[in-house]
């Protein structure tokens, strides 16, 4: 069983993750997504954020998505307005591999 993903900005791991997620959301990163034809860009950015959170906490994508659906603070922290489905995350990841 996985520990819940409760945001604590004072924790160094959460602080580092916040910095990384802000880079992924930056204009420059969005331009790179566009240049590599990873569209829709918002969906690609959200997918990368979910993958990074999963990697940071050694959990699977489905768990991160489940936590996003039940934790408003996590959605706000990650700047994700609508939570994608697991299938859409895997579909977007497969498009990364094609490009």
C-alpha positions as CSV (number, residue, x, y, z in Angstrom):
1,X,0.0,0.0,0.0
2,X,1.2,3.5,-0.9
3,X,1.4,6.5,1.4
4,X,-1.0,9.3,0.5
5,X,0.4,12.2,-1.4
6,X,-0.1,15.0,1.0
7,X,1.6,18.2,-0.1
8,X,4.1,19.7,2.4
9,X,6.0,22.5,0.9
10,X,8.4,22.5,3.9
11,X,9.6,19.1,3.0
12,X,12.7,19.3,0.8
13,X,11.3,16.6,-1.6
14,X,8.1,18.6,-2.1
15,X,10.1,21.8,-2.5
16,X,12.3,20.3,-5.2
17,X,9.2,18.8,-6.9
18,X,7.6,22.2,-6.9
19,X,10.6,23.7,-8.7
20,X,10.7,21.0,-11.3
21,X,6.9,21.2,-12.0
22,X,7.2,25.0,-12.4
23,X,9.9,24.4,-15.1
24,X,7.6,22.0,-16.9
25,X,4.9,24.6,-16.9
26,X,7.1,27.4,-18.2
27,X,6.7,29.0,-21.6
28,X,10.0,27.6,-22.8
29,X,9.0,24.1,-22.0
30,X,5.7,24.6,-23.8
31,X,7.6,25.8,-26.8
32,X,9.7,22.6,-26.7
33,X,6.5,20.5,-26.6
34,X,5.1,22.5,-29.5
35,X,8.3,22.2,-31.5
36,X,8.3,18.4,-31.1
37,X,4.6,18.3,-32.1
38,X,3.4,17.0,-28.7
39,X,-0.1,18.3,-28.9
40,X,-2.4,19.2,-27.2
41,X,0.3,20.9,-25.2
42,X,-1.7,21.1,-21.9
43,X,-2.3,17.4,-22.0
44,X,1.4,16.7,-22.6
45,X,2.4,19.0,-19.7
46,X,-0.1,17.3,-17.4
47,X,1.2,13.9,-18.4
48,X,4.8,14.9,-17.7
49,X,3.8,16.3,-14.3
50,X,2.0,13.0,-13.4
51,X,5.0,11.0,-14.5
52,X,7.4,13.2,-12.5
53,X,5.3,12.8,-9.3
54,X,5.1,9.1,-9.8
55,X,8.9,9.0,-10.2
56,X,9.6,11.2,-7.2
57,X,7.5,9.0,-4.9
58,X,8.1,5.6,-6.6
59,X,4.4,5.0,-7.3
60,X,2.5,4.1,-10.4
61,X,0.6,6.6,-12.6
62,X,-2.8,5.2,-11.6
63,X,-2.0,5.9,-7.9
64,X,-1.1,9.5,-8.7
65,X,-4.3,10.0,-10.8
66,X,-6.3,8.5,-7.9
67,X,-4.7,10.9,-5.5
68,X,-5.4,13.8,-7.8
69,X,-9.1,12.9,-7.9
70,X,-9.4,12.9,-4.1
71,X,-6.9,15.7,-3.1
72,X,-7.8,19.2,-4.2
73,X,-4.5,20.6,-2.7
74,X,-2.5,18.2,-4.8
75,X,-4.4,19.3,-7.9
76,X,-3.6,22.9,-7.0
77,X,0.0,22.2,-6.3
78,X,0.4,20.5,-9.6
79,X,-1.8,23.1,-11.4
80,X,-4.0,20.4,-12.9
81,X,-7.6,21.6,-13.4
82,X,-9.2,18.4,-14.7
83,X,-7.7,15.0,-13.8
84,X,-6.9,12.9,-16.9
85,X,-7.7,9.2,-17.0
86,X,-5.0,6.6,-16.8
87,X,-5.7,5.6,-20.4
88,X,-5.2,9.1,-21.6
89,X,-1.9,9.4,-19.8
90,X,-0.6,6.2,-21.4
91,X,-1.9,7.4,-24.8
92,X,0.0,10.7,-24.4
93,X,3.1,8.8,-23.3
94,X,2.9,6.6,-26.4
95,X,2.8,9.7,-28.6
96,X,6.0,10.9,-26.9
97,X,7.6,7.6,-28.1
98,X,6.4,8.1,-31.6
99,X,8.1,11.6,-31.9
